[in-house]
C-alpha cells in the first residue's frame, strides 16, 4: 500500500527500435510524490518529462513523449514494467532520444528493477479510480473504454489478416497483479511485418529493428527461428503495450479497461478523455487497513 521507488541506481545499454541510436539509461531512486520523470541528460540544460497523458506527442508504432522541443520515443515497454512492479517514484536518465528496446518485451526492464531492489516509502500509494464508463473510438473500427471495477482488469481483442494470426488467440483478459503480469504478458515481444519495412524506414522508423528485438512476420508466418514464446504472444504484447500506455496516468488504475483494435493513439486518447471528465474518476490513497485493489507483493521476487 506504500509508495515505491528503487533502492539503488542501475544502468542499461541498448539500441532504439526506431531511431537505431545507442542509448545508456540510468534508473535512479526518487523521493515520495515525485512520480515517474524521464530526463534527457545529453541536452544542455537537461530536459525533464514528468509522466502524464498530456506529454504524449507521437503515437505511430510507439509512444513518444515531448517536452521543451525534445522527445523520447518508445517508452511504453519500460512504463509497462514500472506498472508491473507497482513503481511510484523514479528518475529515468537517458543520453539519447529513445528508450533501448532490449528484447522487445518488458522482461529485461523488470529484471533491472528487481536487481536494483524495491524500496518502500512512508507515504500511501495513490490510485486513479474509475467512477463511470468512458469510451473513445476511431474511424478504423477501433475502440477503448474504462468502466468501474474494484481491481484492475484488462480485456483486449485484435484482428489482423495474416496467416500467423489464424493460429493464435485474438482475445485475452488479464486480472492485473504483479504475478499475473509477470507470468502472462511481460515476456511478449513487439512484432512487425516485413512488407512494411521499406515504408517504415523511409519515415525513419524501425531503423534499429531486428529479429533479436522483435517478432518478424513475412507473407507466410513468423520469421524468428525460435518461433513464438507463447502461441498468443501477439495479443499478450498488445496488453503489455496498453498497461504501459495507461500508466501514463501517473498512478495505478482501479477499473476495467476493454479495447478492440486499439493502439498507442487510442489508449492515450482514452486517458485524456477520462481526465477531461472530473466526475469520471477520483484520486484515492488507501491505508493499510483498506482492501488491496491490486496485488503488487510478488514484485519483490526475482523472475
C-alpha positions in Angstrom: 0.0 0.0 0.0 3.0 2.3 0.3 4.7 4.3 -2.5 7.7 2.6 -4.1 11.0 3.6 -5.6 14.1 1.6 -6.3 16.8 1.0 -3.6 19.8 1.6 -5.8 20.6 3.2 -9.2 21.1 0.8 -12.1 22.1 1.2 -15.7 21.2 -0.5 -19.0 22.6 0.0 -22.5 20.9 -0.8 -25.8 19.7 0.4 -29.2 16.5 2.2 -30.0 14.0 0.2 -32.1 13.0 3.1 -34.4 16.0 5.5 -34.3 18.7 2.9 -34.2 20.5 5.2 -31.7 22.5 3.6 -29.0 21.4 4.7 -25.5 22.6 4.4 -21.9 19.7 4.5 -19.5 20.1 5.0 -15.7 17.2 4.4 -13.3 17.6 6.3 -10.1 15.5 6.5 -6.8 13.2 9.4 -6.4 11.5 11.0 -3.3 7.8 10.4 -2.4 5.3 12.1 -4.7 7.9 12.7 -7.5 6.1 10.4 -9.9 7.9 9.0 -13.0 10.3 11.5 -14.5 12.3 10.9 -17.7 15.3 13.1 -18.2 17.4 13.8 -21.4 20.8 14.3 -19.8 22.5 14.6 -23.2 20.9 18.1 -23.6 22.1 21.3 -22.0 20.2 22.2 -20.0 18.8 18.8 -19.1 15.1 18.4 -20.2 12.7 16.7 -17.9 9.5 14.9 -18.9 7.1 14.2 -15.9 4.8 11.4 -16.9 1.2 12.5 -17.8 -1.2 11.8 -20.7 -0.6 15.4 -22.0 3.1 14.9 -22.9 2.4 12.1 -25.4 3.0 13.8 -28.7 3.6 11.0 -31.3 1.9 7.6 -31.4 2.9 6.0 -34.7 4.1 2.5 -33.8 5.3 3.6 -30.4 4.5 6.1 -27.6 6.7 9.2 -27.8 6.8 12.0 -25.2 7.6 15.6 -25.8 9.0 18.4 -23.6 10.5 21.8 -24.5 11.1 20.7 -28.1 12.8 17.5 -27.1 11.4 14.0 -27.3 11.9 10.4 -26.0 10.4 7.6 -28.1 9.3 4.0 -27.3 8.7 4.5 -23.6 5.7 2.0 -23.4 7.6 -1.2 -22.6 9.5 0.4 -19.7 6.3 2.1 -18.5 4.6 -1.3 -18.6 7.3 -2.8 -16.5 7.1 0.1 -14.0 3.3 -0.6 -13.7 4.0 -4.3 -13.3 6.2 -3.8 -10.2 3.9 -1.0 -8.8 6.6 1.7 -9.1 5.5 5.2 -8.0 8.7 7.4 -8.0 11.6 7.1 -10.3 14.1 9.2 -12.3 15.0 7.8 -15.8 18.1 9.4 -17.2 18.8 8.9 -21.0 21.6 10.1 -23.2 19.6 9.6 -26.4 16.1 10.2 -27.8 14.7 6.6 -27.4 14.5 4.0 -24.7 16.5 0.9 -25.5 14.3 -1.8 -27.0 16.2 -4.6 -25.3 14.5 -7.9 -26.4 11.2 -6.2 -27.5 9.3 -7.1 -24.3 9.2 -5.8 -20.7 11.2 -8.7 -19.1 14.6 -7.0 -19.2 13.3 -3.9 -17.5 11.6 -6.0 -14.8 14.9 -7.7 -14.2 16.7 -4.3 -13.9 14.1 -3.0 -11.4 14.2 -6.1 -9.3 18.0 -6.1 -9.4 18.0 -2.5 -8.1 15.7 -3.6 -5.3 12.3 -2.2 -4.4 12.2 0.4 -1.6 9.0 1.1 0.3 8.4 4.7 1.2 6.5 6.1 4.1 3.5 7.5 2.2 0.4 5.7 1.0 0.1 4.9 -2.8 -2.3 6.9 -4.9 -4.7 5.3 -7.4 -6.9 6.6 -10.2 -10.3 5.0 -9.5 -12.8 4.9 -12.5 -16.2 6.1 -11.4 -18.2 5.9 -14.6 -17.9 4.5 -18.1 -15.7 6.4 -20.6 -15.3 5.4 -24.2 -13.4 6.6 -27.3 -13.5 5.3 -30.9 -11.6 5.8 -34.2 -12.6 5.7 -37.8 -10.9 2.3 -38.3 -13.4 0.5 -36.1 -11.1 0.5 -33.0 -12.4 1.5 -29.6 -11.3 1.6 -26.0 -13.2 2.1 -22.8 -13.0 2.3 -19.0 -15.6 1.0 -16.6 -15.8 0.9 -12.8 -14.3 -2.2 -11.3 -12.8 -3.0 -7.9 -9.4 -4.1 -9.1 -7.6 -3.7 -12.4 -8.8 -5.8 -15.4 -7.7 -5.5 -19.0 -9.6 -7.1 -21.9 -8.1 -6.8 -25.4 -9.1 -8.1 -28.9 -7.1 -7.8 -32.1 -7.8 -8.5 -35.8 -5.0 -9.0 -38.3 -5.5 -10.5 -41.8 -2.3 -12.6 -41.8 -1.6 -16.3 -41.7 0.3 -16.2 -38.4 -2.8 -14.8 -36.6 -5.1 -17.6 -37.7 -3.2 -20.0 -35.3 -3.3 -17.7 -32.3 -5.9 -16.3 -29.9 -7.2 -12.8 -30.8 -8.7 -12.1 -27.4 -7.3 -12.0 -23.9 -8.3 -10.9 -20.4 -5.9 -10.2 -17.6 -6.8 -9.6 -13.9 -3.8 -7.4 -13.2 -1.4 -8.2 -10.4 2.4 -8.4 -10.4 2.2 -12.1 -10.5 -0.2 -12.3 -13.4 1.6 -9.5 -15.3 5.0 -11.3 -14.9 3.7 -14.7 -16.0 1.2 -13.8 -18.7 2.4 -10.7 -20.6 5.8 -9.4 -19.5 7.8 -11.6 -22.0 5.6 -10.9 -25.0 7.6 -9.2 -27.7 6.7 -6.4 -30.2 6.0 -7.5 -33.7 6.2 -6.1 -37.2 5.5 -7.0 -40.9 8.4 -7.2 -43.3 6.0 -5.9 -46.0 6.0 -2.6 -44.1 9.8 -2.2 -43.6 10.6 -0.2 -46.7 7.8 2.3 -45.9 8.8 2.5 -42.2 12.5 3.1 -42.9 11.6 5.8 -45.4 9.9 7.5 -42.5 13.0 7.0 -40.2 11.2 4.2 -38.3 12.3 0.7 -37.4 16.0 1.6 -38.1 17.1 -0.5 -35.1 14.6 -3.4 -35.6 15.9 -6.9 -35.9 14.8 -10.5 -35.1 16.8 -10.0 -31.9 14.3 -7.4 -30.6 11.0 -8.1 -32.4 8.9 -10.8 -34.0 9.2 -10.5 -37.8 6.4 -11.6 -40.0 6.7 -12.3 -43.7 3.9 -13.4 -46.0 3.7 -16.9 -44.6 4.3 -16.6 -40.9 6.9 -16.0 -38.1 10.4 -15.5 -39.3 12.2 -15.9 -35.9 13.9 -19.3 -35.7 12.8 -19.8 -32.1 9.2 -19.1 -33.0 6.8 -17.5 -30.6 7.3 -17.6 -26.8 3.6 -18.2 -26.4 1.1 -19.1 -29.1 -0.9 -16.0 -28.0 2.1 -13.7 -27.9 0.6 -11.1 -30.3 -2.4 -10.2 -28.1 -0.3 -10.6 -25.0 2.0 -7.9 -26.3 -0.9 -5.6 -27.1 -1.9 -5.9 -23.4 1.7 -5.2 -22.4 1.6 -2.0 -24.5 -1.8 -1.0 -23.0 -0.5 -1.4 -19.5 2.4 0.9 -20.3 0.3 3.5 -22.2 -2.3 3.6 -19.4 0.4 4.0 -16.7 0.9 7.5 -18.3 -1.9 8.4 -15.9 0.9 8.6 -13.3 -0.8 6.2 -10.9 -2.1 2.6 -10.9 -5.7 2.4 -12.2 -8.6 0.8 -10.3 -11.1 -0.1 -13.0 -11.7 -2.2 -16.1 -10.2 -1.5 -19.5 -11.6 -3.0 -22.6 -10.3 -2.4 -26.1 -10.7 -3.7 -29.7 -8.1 -2.9 -32.3 -6.7 -0.2 -30.1 -3.1 1.1 -30.2 -1.0 3.8 -28.6 -3.1 6.7 -30.1 -6.4 5.4 -28.9 -5.0 4.3 -25.5 -3.8 7.9 -24.9 -7.0 9.4 -26.2 -8.9 7.4 -23.6 -6.8 8.7 -20.8 -7.2 12.3 -22.0 -11.0 11.8 -22.3 -11.1 10.3 -18.7 -9.2 13.3 -17.2 -11.4 15.7 -19.2 -14.4 14.5 -17.2 -13.9 15.3 -13.5 -16.8 13.1 -12.4 -15.5 10.1 -14.2 -12.6 9.4 -11.8 -11.1 10.2 -8.4 -7.7 10.1 -6.9 -7.6 7.9 -3.8 -5.0 6.9 -1.3 -5.6 3.7 0.6 -4.3 2.9 4.1 -3.0 -0.4 5.4 -6.4 -1.4 6.7 -8.2 -0.9 3.3 -8.8 -3.8 0.9 -6.0 -4.4 -1.5 -7.3 -3.5 -5.0 -4.1 -4.6 -6.8 -1.6 -7.1 -5.5 2.0 -5.9 -6.1 3.5 -8.2 -3.5 5.4 -10.5 -5.9 7.3 -7.5 -7.3 9.8 -8.3 -4.6 10.6 -11.7 -6.1 13.1 -12.1 -8.9 11.8 -13.7 -12.1 
